[in-house]
Amino acid sequence: MSRTALIFGISGQTGAYLTHLLLSKGYRVIGTSRDAEVNNFVNLMRLNIRHRVDLRSVSLLDFRSVLATIQSVAPDEIYNLAGQSSVALSFDNPAETFESIAMSTLNILECLRFDKSSARLFNATSSDCFGHTDLPATECTAFRPQSPYAMAKAAAFWSVASYRNAYTLFASNGILSNHESPLRANRFVTRKVLLAACRIAGGSNERLKMGDLTVERDWGWAPDYAEAMWRIMSHETPSDFIVATGKVSSLEMFVDTIFRQFGLDWRAHVDLDKKLFRPSEIRRVALDPSRIAATLGWSAHIAMPDLARMLVAAECNTDLGPLPWQDGKVADLVPPDNRA
């Protein structure tokens, strides 16, 4: 029998790729947003799967709205990908960020407890919870969040862990590193760099203004991470896993790799702007994904610089060429035109 998945936050890049994966496995997928009637779900459209998904309006801050949805859908699996997802914006709107992440997660957990639901829950949290890590963080590394976004994600993580232990819920956390794709929203720095490089290569005389380029992150490919989420939910017991490539690159390396694809030297086109530096910045996020590899057999197929090359190829509608992806299916997950 086919399984039913309920995805809170289906409209983002990871929600779209997760939907693509689950549909390919025969799932019935229901997705939500705060106002499904006016949301164009452009990422689902770009993957040509919107017509295959049941879309509903749900306010995750409204207990009754969440409960009614879970009761009517009766899902086998629930994926919580919702919430404000920008670290930079979280400094401007800390309370809204905390509510959209921590309180929303708590509402879902309370609904599962109240309804005595047997649904499995996956909660997407962030490697930002660790703060700065000189040595690669493991699932046992203490959290030291340095932004309102990370604080909210840490609170959501511990809510899931607490409810799992107290009420024997099947509830798992994925501690996700940065993950990118052609579906990434324009407000994120990786997309900002890519679009600026495209315009400059096309003849624009603009200067790209950037913040601190020395920060180091683990960048992965979003469809890889969607598969990790599904594997975590398919495991026999609930648990928490770091989802990452295990490789660290500086933002400067990312910028350099993007500009090189256009035959450009980034130093001739980029200016540092102190106004773009965050009040509290994580210098380095190094992660150890060995537990998910050993337990679930998952490992990332794509990291920097292949990720950057794929983003440029997708944006410019060029041949992707040979890329490290399972079964040669990477082209199915890169929309031919992402500029709509």
N, C-alpha and C positions, 0 to 999 in steps of 0.2 A: 504494500500500500504506500502511496505517496505521502510524504510528510508535509506539514504546513509550517511555514516560517513567517514570523511577524517581525518586521524590521522598523524600529523607531529610528528616524534619521536616514531614510532611504534616498533622499535627494542629493546627498553629498557624493563625492567621488567614490569613496569606499562602499557606500550603500549601493551604488549602481553596479560596481564590479561584483559585490557579494550577490546581488540579485541575479546577475548574469550567470554566476557559478551555480547558484542553487537551482535556477531554472534548468540548467544543463543536466542537473542530477535528478530532475523530475519533481522538484518541490512545487507546491502551491505557495506563492509569495504574496503577502499582504504588506503594504508599506504605508507609513504615515508621515504627515507633516502637520504643522499648525493649521494650515488652511489649504487642504488639497484641491479645493474647487478653483483657486486662483493660481496655484503653483503650476508652472509649466513643466516641471520635472525634466529639465533639459538634458541632464546626464543620462536618464533612462531613454530619452529620445535618441541621443547620440549613439547609444548602443543598440537601438532599435528593439527595445524590450518593454517600453511603456505599456503597450497594448496587452501585454501578458501579465500585468500586475494589477491587483486589486488595491486601489489607493483610497485612504481614508483620512479624515481630519481628526487629530487628537492633540489635546493640550496635555503635555506630560506633567505640568504643574497642577493639573486638576485630577484629583484621585478618582473621582467618579468617571471621568472621561477615559482614563487608563483602564480602570476596572471593567467598564462596559465593553471596551474593545477586546480585552483579553477574554472575557466571558463569551462574546459573540464569535470570535475567531477560533477559540480553543486551539491555540498553536502548540505544536510539538517543541518548537524552538523560538526563542525571542532574542533578537540581537539589538542591543542598545548602542547606537552610534550617534545619538542626538546630542545637541548642546552646542554652545558657542565654542568654536574651534580655533580661534586666533589668539595666540599669546599676546601679541601687541594690543589687540582690542581689549583684552582682559584688564590691562592697566587702566584703561579709560572707563570701563564698566565692570568693576569687580563684583558688585552685588548681583547684577544680571547674569554674569558668567557663573557665579557660584550656584545660583538658583537653577539655571538651565542645565547644569551638569550634575551637581551633588543632590539637589532636591528632586530632580527628575528621576535619578537613579533610585533614590529612597522611595519614591512613589511606586515605581515598578516593583520593587522588592516587597513593599507593603501589600500591594495588590496580589502578588503571588502567595504571600503568607495568608492573607485574608481569604482568598478564594481556594486555598489548599490545592493550588494548581500543580500539576506534574510537569509543566513546561520547563525546558532547560533555558537558562539565561546566560548569554554572553555579554559582558560589559567591556566596552573599549575604553581603556585608560591610557596614560601617556608616560613615556620614558622621562618626560620633564619632571615627573614626581621625584626622581632621584636627585635632581639638582646636578651640580658638577661632579663628574666621576673621573678621577685619574686612571684608576683601574676599571676594567669592564664590570659593570654592575650585574649581579645575579638576582634571582627572585628573593634572595635573603638580604639584599642590600637595603639599608635604611633609607626611607624617603626624606629628602630635604628640599621641598619645593621652594622656588624662588620667584613665583609669579602667581597672581590670582587664579590663572588658568590651572597651573599645576596644583595649587592648593585645593581647588574644586575636584580635580581628577583624583587626588590622593584621598579626599573624603569619600568619593564614590567608590574607590577601591576598597577601603576599609568597611564601608557599608555592605558591599557584596560579601566580603570575607566574614563579617559578623553574622549576617543573615544565613549564610551557608552553614556556619557552625551552630547557630542557635536554633534554626528551624529546619535543618537538613534539606535545604533547597539545593537543586543542582544549579549552582551559580558560579561562573568562572570569569576571571579577569584576563584580558589580553593587555600586557604592558607594551604598547606599540611605539616603535621609533618613528621618526618622520617618514612618511611614505607619499610618493608623488605619482602623477600620471597626467596625460593630456586633459583630464577632466578636473584638474585642480582649479579652484577659484582664483580669480585674478589678484585678490588681495594678499596672497601668499608670496613670500620673497622669491621662491623658485620660479613662479609664473611671471613675476615682475621682471626678473632678469631675462627670461626667455623672450618675452614680448619686446622688451627694449632692444635686445640684440637683433631680433628680426627687423625692427624698424630702422635701426642704425645700418644694418646690412643693406636695407632697401633704399638708403640715401638720406635718412634723417640725420640732422646735425645735432640732435639732442644729447644731453649729458645725463647718464644714469646716476642718480643719487642713491648711495647705499650707506647702511650703518656699519657696524663692526664686522669686518670680513675675516677676523681671526677665529671666530667661534667655530667649533667643530661638532658635527652631527653625524648620525648614522642614517643615511638616506636609502630607502628601499622603494620598490615598485608596488603600487597599491594592489593590483590583482594578486600578487604573491601573498599579501597580507590578508586578503579576503579568503584565500584557501586556508591560511593558518587559523582564521576564526572558525571555519567549518570543521577543521580537524579538532580544534579544542572542544567544540560542541559534540563531536562524535566520539570523544574519549569516554571510557567506561565510568570514570569518576570525575567530579568537578575539581578544578585546580586553577592555579594562576601561572601564566607563562609570559616570558619576555619574547616579543616578536620583533626581530631585527636582523640585519645582515651580518652584524659582527665586525663591520668595517667602518672606520671613521674618516671623514673628509672635512676639510675646512670650507667655509662659505667661499673663500677666495678660490679654492680649487674648483668648486662648482661653477663660479662665474667664469673662470679661465676656460674650463671645458666647454661651456656653452658658447662663448665668444670664438673659441678656436674652430668650432663647427662651421662658422661663417668666414673663417680666414681672417679674424680680427684679433688684435691685441687689446684686451680689456682695459689695460692701463691708459690707453689713449681715449677712452670713452666713459670712464667711471670716476665719479667724485665721491669722497667720503663726506658725510653730513652728520655732524655731532647731534643734530636734532633727532636723528633716527636711531640713536643709541637708546636702549631700554633702561629704565631706572635700576633694574637688577637683571643682569644677563648671566646665563649659564655659559661658562667658557667651553666646556667639553662634555659631551655625553657619549661615553663608551659603554657598550652593552655586550653581554655574553648570552647568546641564544642557544647554548649547548643543551639545555634541558628540553626544549621543545624538539630539538633534533633527535635526542636520544629517546624521548618518550613517545613522540607522535610522528617521527620520521619527516618532519618539515624542515626545510632550509630555504633561504632566499635564493632565487635564480638570478636576480639582477640587482646590482648596486652601482654606485658611481665608479667609472665614468660612463658605463653603458646606459645607465638611466638618462644621463644628460643627452647622449646621442639619440636615444629614442624620442625624447621630448622634442628635440629639434626636428627630427625626421617627421614626426606626426604633425607638428605645426606647419611645416613647409610642404606637406603632402609628397614627400620623397620616398623612394624605396627604402624600407627599413634595413635591408641587407641581412646577413647572418647575425642572429641575436641569440643569446643563451636563454631559451624559454622552452618549457616542456611541450612536446608534441608539435612544435612549430606553430602554436596557436596565438602567438603574440599579436599578429595582425588583426585578429578578431576583436581584440580589446583596445585597439587604438583607432578611434573614429577618424575617417578620412578627412573630415573638415571640423576642426574644433573652434572655429572662429565665429560660429553662429551666436 
